[in-house]
Amino acid sequence: MEDNMTAVDWLFRKLWDQPKDKITWWEILDKAKEMEKEQHGKTWDDAITQFIARGFNSERTVCDFDEYYAGNYE
């Protein structure tokens, strides 16, 4: 998976090229869920890092996440 590809993007691309076999699709879905969990973990870690960098200021704006997402997944 490319670093900037979301689990949903990866899932769509994998399923698009696969025969419509339910077992294969379930395996791909399980992999996508694993990838999504890893992405959430990275997002969490980055949020903690930013929290510390802000001097433990918990205020967050919507644009913080939007900028993070655009810079990492689009």
C-alpha positions as CSV (number, residue, x, y, z in Angstrom):
1,M,0.0,0.0,0.0
2,E,1.2,3.5,-0.8
3,D,1.7,5.6,2.3
4,N,-0.9,8.2,1.2
5,M,-3.5,5.6,0.1
6,T,-6.5,5.2,2.5
7,A,-7.7,1.7,3.4
8,V,-10.9,2.5,1.4
9,D,-8.9,3.4,-1.7
10,W,-6.8,0.3,-1.4
11,L,-10.0,-1.8,-0.9
12,F,-11.7,-0.4,-3.9
13,R,-8.6,-1.0,-6.1
14,K,-8.1,-4.5,-4.9
15,L,-11.8,-5.5,-5.4
16,W,-12.0,-3.8,-8.8
17,D,-9.4,-6.2,-10.2
18,Q,-10.7,-9.4,-8.5
19,P,-13.2,-11.9,-9.8
20,K,-16.4,-11.8,-7.8
21,D,-15.4,-14.6,-5.5
22,K,-16.8,-14.2,-1.9
23,I,-13.8,-15.9,-0.2
24,T,-11.3,-13.6,-2.0
25,W,-13.4,-10.5,-1.2
26,W,-13.5,-11.5,2.5
27,E,-9.7,-11.8,2.6
28,I,-9.4,-8.4,1.0
29,L,-11.9,-6.9,3.4
30,D,-9.9,-8.3,6.4
31,K,-6.7,-6.8,5.0
32,A,-8.4,-3.4,4.5
33,K,-9.6,-3.5,8.2
34,E,-6.0,-4.2,9.3
35,M,-4.8,-1.3,7.2
36,E,-7.4,1.0,8.6
37,K,-6.4,0.1,12.1
38,E,-2.8,1.0,11.3
39,Q,-3.9,4.3,9.8
40,H,-5.9,5.2,12.9
41,G,-2.9,4.3,15.1
42,K,-0.7,6.6,13.0
43,T,-3.3,9.4,13.2
44,W,-3.5,8.9,17.0
45,D,0.3,9.1,17.4
46,D,0.5,12.2,15.2
47,A,-2.3,13.9,17.3
48,I,-0.4,13.1,20.5
49,T,2.8,14.6,18.9
50,Q,1.0,17.8,17.9
51,F,-0.6,18.0,21.4
52,I,2.8,17.9,23.0
53,A,4.2,20.4,20.4
54,R,1.4,22.8,21.3
55,G,2.5,22.8,24.9
56,F,-0.3,20.4,25.9
57,N,-3.0,22.7,24.6
58,S,-6.0,20.5,23.8
59,E,-7.8,23.1,21.6
60,R,-8.1,21.7,18.1
61,T,-9.6,23.2,15.0
62,V,-11.3,21.3,12.2
63,C,-8.7,22.6,9.8
64,D,-6.0,20.7,11.8
65,F,-7.4,17.4,10.8
66,D,-8.3,18.5,7.3
67,E,-4.7,19.6,6.7
68,Y,-3.4,16.4,8.2
69,Y,-5.7,14.3,6.1
70,A,-5.0,16.2,2.9
71,G,-1.2,16.0,3.5
72,N,-1.3,12.3,4.2
73,Y,-4.1,10.7,2.3
74,E,-5.1,12.7,-0.7
